[in-house]
Amino acid sequence: MQEYGTVTAQIVTSAAQIPIPGATLTITRELPDGRQELLAVRMTNYDGFTEPFDVPTPPASDSQTRQTAEMPYALVDLRGERAGYDRVFIHNAQIFPGIQTLQQIVLIPTPTLPDSYAQTQEFDIPSQAQDL
């Protein structure tokens, strides 16, 4: 039976954690051939939160043994954006079976220049070691 974890994002600006309503969260994953598969697009509410999205994950039992070569979590890429802010791209967010992952994304306001929307901040989350 397929297992799932969920991912939710809160998109805010500044260290004061001011919510950004109407921001877009795009959830994708990399396919074995290197192409990106679109899983979902969500919009933030007035508190800056998105609705949860279920992500297929490997079985939780895979995290209990060294014999498996598969990671015990699914990897997704998250992109948060809204006009007037730099985009943020998070590579390899880890989604565990049966767990709700909350990813906070902080967008930085950009000047009102024609090319300012093309700025992107990227974060790569390294894989966790499986030392048991």
N, C-alpha and C positions, 0 to 999 in steps of 0.2 A: 504494500500500500504506500502511495506517495505521501511524504511528509512535507510540511510547510513551515516556514518562519514568516514573520511579517516585518515590513519596513514602513516606518512613518518618519516624516521629516518635520522639523520646525525651522522655518526660514525667518531670520531676524537680521537687524542691522545694528551695529555698534556693540560695545561692551555692555551697554544698558539693556540689551536683549529686547529691543523694540520690534514687535512682530511686523512682518511685511505681508499684508493680505493681498491676495491676487497674484502671488508669485507662482511660477511654474516649476514643478519637480518632474524631471524625466528619468525613468528607470530603464536601464538597458543591461544586457549581458553580452559577453563575447562568446560567439559560437566557436566550435573547434577549428573551423576554417578561417578564423580571424574576423569575420564579419560581425557587426553589432546587431542584436535582436532587440527591438523595442518591446518592453514588457508592459509599461504603463506610463501615463501622463496624469499628474494630479495637480490641482490648484490648492493654494493655502487658504484657510478661512481667516476670519478677523483676528484670531490669536496666532496666526502664522503657521498653524499645523495643517498637514495633509491628512486625508483619509488613509488608513492602513492598506497595504497591498500585500497579498499572499505571494511568497516566492517559493517555488519548489526547491527542496533541500535534500541532501543525502540523509539516510536514516540516522537517528540519534545514536544507534548502536555502533555506528562507524567511529564515534569518538571514544569508544570504550576499549578499543583494541589497536595494537600496533600492526596487525596483519593486513590492514587495508591500505591501499595506495591512494585512495580517494580522500580529499580533504573532508572533514566532518561538517562543512558549511558550504553554502553557495556564495558565489561572488557576483556582485552587481555593481554597475557604475551609476552614479547619481549626478544629475546636473540641475542646479538651482539657478533660476534667473528671473529677472523682472526688469522692465525698461527703467533706465536711470541708475542701474547698479551694475557692477562687474558681475560676470557669470562665475559660478564656482562649479568645478568638475571634480568629483571624488571617484577615484579609480579603486576597484576591488573592495567595496564595503562588504563585510562578512555577515551573512545571514544564517543563523543557527536554527535547527528544527525546533519548533515549539516555543520559540522566543520572539518577543516583539522588540525589534531594533529601532531605537529612536536616534536619528542622525540630525544633529543641529548643524545648520548651514548659515554662516554669517556672510551677508552680502555687503559690499562697500559701495556707498554712493559714488557715482562718477560725475564729472563735469558735463554740462550740456553741450558737448561737441559732437559733430556727426559721427566720428569714428570711436567714440567712447564706449559704445555698446559692444564693440569687438574685443574688449579686454576680458580675459578669462584667468582665474586663479585655479591651479590644478593641485590636487593632493593625492598621493598614491599611498594606500594603506598596505604595509608589508604583511605577508602571510604569517600566521602564527605557527610557531614550532610545535610539533606534536611529541613533546617529551612526556612520556608516561612513567 
